[in-house]
Amino acid sequence: MRLAERFLLPIFSSSPAIRSTATTFENRSSSRPSGRPAMREYLDVLSTGGAPQGGTPRPPSEEQIATLQAIFPAATRDQAIAALNSANNNLDGAVQYLLDNQPNTPTVPSS
């Protein structure tokens, strides 16, 4: 009994910790520099390829261009950049773009 009184009583009799108002959702969303809620700003960044709303999208990285050219060896650098730009620098979207917009190349029948 003494052990429980010694360790548990101070825990249950103490007052709860005071929570800072700076960490509440309402204060975080209203203190954004743009005045927009954080989630809306996050979704805007995702949908515009990292550009602020109304801004120009960031250019594709060299790594993204090299990845597309490794997947599509016949694609030129300009085609890879165009695919990334059309997909807001989303690599999966750029791959889909290149799959959908491949030039019609004649297939050689195997004999």
N, C-alpha and C positions, 0 to 999 in steps of 0.2 A: 504494500500500500504506500509506503513512503516513497518508493521509486516512482510510482505513478504521480504522486503529488509533486515530487521534485521536478519531473520533466514535463508532464502534461499540463499541470495547472498553470504555469506561466504562459504556455501557448494559448490556452483557451481563455485566459483572463485578460490577455493583452488586447489593446484596441487594434483594429485593422490598419494596415499601412495607408498613409495618405497618398492618393494617386495624383500625379501631376496633371494639370489640365492641358499641358502642351502635347500630351500624347493621345488625346481623345480624337476620334475620327472627325468630329465637327471642326476642331481647330486646325487639323492638318489639311482638310479639304478647303477651308476658307482662307488659309494663309498661303496658298499656292501663288506664285508670282503672276501667273496668267489669269487667276481668278476662277479657273475651272477645277472641278474635282480631279483628284489624282488618277482615278481609274479611267476617266474619259481621256485625260492627257496620255495615259499609257496606251490605250487603245488607238488613239490618233497616231502615236509614234509607230506602233506596229503596222498600221494600215498605210502609212505614207513612207515607209522605208527609212525611218529615222528623221525625217524632216518635220519641222514644226508645221502646224496646219497653216496652209497658205504659202509655205516656203517651197523651195526647190528640193527635190530628193537628193540625198547624198550619192555621189558616184559609186558605181560598183567597185569592190576591192579587187586587187590583182589576184588574190586567192580564189575569189568567186569566178573570175574570168577563166583562170587556169583550170579550175574544176570542170566548168562547162566544156572547155576545149578538150579535156581529157575524156569526158563522157561522149562528146560528139567531135571526133577528130576532123571531120569534114567541115565543121563550122568555123567560119572566120572569126577573128577577134571582134569585128564590128557586129556580126550576128550575135555573138555571146553578150556583148554590151547591150544591144537592142533587146534581147530576151530578158536580161536582168532589169533593164529600165521598165519594160512593160509589166514586169512582175514585182515592181517596187523593191528590187534587190532580194527577193525571196528566191532562194536557189531551187526549191521544189517547183515553184511557179515558172521559173525560167526553163527548167527541164521540160515541163509540160508544154510551154510555149514552143520550144524547139521541136518537140515531138509532133505537135499539131501543125507546125509551119515548115516542115522539111520540104525542100524542093523535090519535085518529082524526078527522081533519077531512074533511068532505065535499069531494070534488073537483068542480070546475065543468067540465062537458064543454065543450070548445071547439067553436064552431059555424062 
